[in-house]
Amino acid sequence: MKWCCQTFKGWYDEAGKRGLGLLLGRSSTDNDPYFLIQHRVVDSGLEKSVVSANPVSVISEIGILFCPWCGQNLRAVYKRVVDELARPDLETSPGHTS
């Protein structure tokens, strides 16, 4: 597997853990690859353990097109391997359209 940069790979490896992580997937509407920066308040599987008197976003995601660290076009770099790197179980809404 050739990564665009080691920093991208490092954040990909962190997905599902508390803090930041990167996810890749394929859109359920047009089959295009998508890329997400995800932030978690707790590790995957512990979401229901967060209790608060006020509403709290336990998981936040934002779509990206370019690597924030090296600037590579992510669709160009990962279009052939996105399916093997996808982890829909870690996403809030698998099959994003971003």
C-alpha positions as CSV (number, residue, x, y, z in Angstrom):
1,M,0.0,0.0,0.0
2,K,1.4,3.4,-1.0
3,W,0.2,6.2,1.2
4,C,0.2,9.8,0.1
5,C,2.3,10.6,3.3
6,Q,3.1,8.9,6.6
7,T,0.9,11.5,8.5
8,F,-2.2,10.5,6.6
9,K,-1.4,6.8,7.3
10,G,-0.9,7.6,11.0
11,W,-4.3,9.3,11.3
12,Y,-6.0,6.5,9.3
13,D,-4.6,4.1,11.9
14,E,-6.2,6.1,14.7
15,A,-9.8,5.8,13.3
16,G,-12.2,4.4,15.9
17,K,-10.1,5.7,18.8
18,R,-10.8,8.8,21.0
19,G,-9.6,11.9,19.1
20,L,-9.0,12.4,15.4
21,G,-8.9,9.7,12.7
22,L,-9.4,9.4,9.0
23,L,-11.9,7.2,7.1
24,L,-12.3,6.3,3.5
25,G,-15.4,4.9,1.8
26,R,-17.4,4.7,-1.3
27,S,-20.6,6.7,-1.9
28,S,-23.8,4.7,-2.0
29,T,-25.3,7.1,-4.5
30,D,-22.6,7.5,-7.2
31,N,-20.0,5.0,-6.1
32,D,-17.3,7.8,-5.9
33,P,-14.7,7.6,-3.1
34,Y,-15.0,9.9,-0.1
35,F,-12.7,10.8,2.7
36,L,-13.6,11.9,6.2
37,I,-11.8,13.5,9.2
38,Q,-13.6,12.1,12.2
39,H,-13.4,13.2,15.8
40,R,-14.6,11.0,18.6
41,V,-15.1,11.9,22.3
42,V,-14.7,8.2,23.3
43,D,-13.4,5.1,21.6
44,S,-15.7,3.2,19.2
45,G,-18.3,1.2,21.1
46,L,-18.4,3.5,24.1
47,E,-20.6,6.2,22.6
48,K,-23.6,5.3,24.9
49,S,-21.5,5.7,28.0
50,V,-21.3,9.5,27.5
51,V,-23.9,11.1,29.8
52,S,-24.5,14.8,29.8
53,A,-27.1,17.3,30.9
54,N,-26.7,19.1,27.6
55,P,-26.6,17.7,24.1
56,V,-23.1,16.5,23.1
57,S,-21.7,15.5,19.7
58,V,-19.9,12.3,20.5
59,I,-18.7,11.8,16.9
60,S,-18.2,14.6,14.3
61,E,-17.1,14.1,10.7
62,I,-16.2,16.4,7.9
63,G,-15.4,15.5,4.3
64,I,-12.1,16.4,2.6
65,L,-10.8,16.2,-0.9
66,F,-7.1,16.8,-0.4
67,C,-4.6,15.5,2.2
68,P,-4.3,18.2,4.9
69,W,-0.6,17.4,5.4
70,C,0.8,16.9,1.9
71,G,-1.8,18.4,-0.3
72,Q,-2.3,15.3,-2.5
73,N,-5.7,14.8,-4.3
74,L,-7.1,11.9,-2.3
75,R,-9.4,10.6,-5.0
76,A,-6.4,10.3,-7.4
77,V,-4.2,8.6,-4.8
78,Y,-6.7,6.1,-3.3
79,K,-9.3,5.5,-6.0
80,R,-8.1,1.9,-6.6
81,V,-7.8,0.9,-3.0
82,V,-10.6,2.7,-1.3
83,D,-12.7,-0.5,-0.9
84,E,-9.9,-2.3,0.9
85,L,-9.4,0.7,3.2
86,A,-13.1,1.3,4.0
87,R,-14.3,0.8,7.5
88,P,-18.1,1.6,7.4
89,D,-18.6,0.3,10.9
90,L,-16.6,3.3,12.3
91,E,-18.7,6.0,10.4
92,T,-21.8,7.8,11.6
93,S,-23.5,7.4,8.3
94,P,-21.8,4.8,6.0
95,G,-22.2,5.7,2.3
96,H,-21.7,9.5,2.7
97,T,-22.3,11.5,-0.4
98,S,-19.5,14.1,0.3
